[in-house]
Amino acid sequence: MADLKARFEKAAEDVKKLSERPDNDTLLKLYALYKQGSDGDVSGPKPGFFDFVGTAKYEAWAKLKGTKPEEAQQKYIDLVKKLGG
């Protein structure tokens, strides 16, 4: 378990060093997996209608509701590796 957490934290650092910026869909997926892996299910109110970025992030995270944090962490690690991190 501690090993997964360490690899998750390393992937979070590695993603900042990617040579190319991922496309927006991939960025949303990374965000949602990171939040699910670190905070669990989505919480708090959904951002307002005109906060397009906030709403997109919230909805991406909400789609992962019920996913175990460990599973989200592993998927995040795998995605960062695939992106070259």
C-alpha distance (Angstrom), angle and dihedral (degrees) to the residues before:
residue distance angle dihedral
M1 . . .
A2 3.81 . .
D3 3.81 88.5 .
L4 3.82 91.6 55.8
K5 3.81 90.9 49.3
A6 3.82 90.8 50.6
R7 3.83 92.0 48.7
F8 3.83 89.4 47.2
E9 3.80 91.6 52.5
K10 3.83 90.8 46.3
A11 3.82 90.3 51.0
A12 3.82 88.9 51.2
E13 3.81 88.1 56.2
D14 3.82 93.7 42.5
V15 3.80 92.9 53.0
K16 3.80 89.2 63.5
K17 3.81 89.6 58.1
L18 3.81 98.8 52.3
S19 3.80 112.6 135.8
E20 3.82 92.0 -135.4
R21 3.78 129.3 38.1
P22 3.82 109.0 -116.9
D23 3.80 118.9 -123.0
N24 3.81 118.5 -93.0
D25 3.82 95.0 -98.9
T26 3.79 90.5 53.8
L27 3.79 91.3 46.0
L28 3.80 89.7 53.3
K29 3.78 90.6 49.3
L30 3.81 90.9 49.9
Y31 3.80 90.9 48.6
A32 3.80 93.7 48.5
L33 3.80 94.1 46.5
Y34 3.79 91.3 47.2
K35 3.81 93.0 50.0
Q36 3.81 92.7 45.1
G37 3.80 90.5 47.3
S38 3.79 94.7 48.1
D39 3.82 104.8 29.7
G40 3.82 105.5 20.7
D41 3.80 122.3 -138.3
V42 3.79 119.9 12.7
S43 3.78 114.4 -83.9
G44 3.77 138.7 -178.5
P45 3.78 129.6 41.9
K46 3.78 121.3 -46.9
P47 3.83 111.4 -103.2
G48 3.79 118.9 -101.8
F49 3.80 123.7 -82.9
F50 3.80 94.8 -100.4
D51 3.80 94.5 49.7
F52 3.80 93.5 88.2
V53 3.82 96.8 169.4
G54 3.80 93.4 45.1
T55 3.79 91.4 47.8
A56 3.82 92.5 49.1
K57 3.81 90.8 50.2
Y58 3.80 92.3 46.8
E59 3.81 92.7 49.2
A60 3.82 92.9 46.7
W61 3.80 89.8 52.0
A62 3.83 92.4 44.2
K63 3.83 90.1 57.0
L64 3.82 88.1 65.0
K65 3.81 93.8 55.4
G66 3.79 109.5 140.3
T67 3.81 94.2 23.3
K68 3.79 110.6 130.2
P69 3.81 112.0 -113.7
E70 3.82 90.2 -125.1
E71 3.80 91.1 54.8
A72 3.82 91.2 48.6
Q73 3.81 90.1 48.8
Q74 3.81 91.6 52.9
K75 3.81 92.2 47.5
Y76 3.81 89.5 49.3
I77 3.82 91.3 50.9
D78 3.82 90.9 48.3
L79 3.81 92.7 48.8
V80 3.82 93.0 49.1
K81 3.83 89.8 49.9
K82 3.80 90.3 49.9
L83 3.81 89.6 52.2
G84 3.77 90.1 54.3
G85 3.79 100.2 -98.3
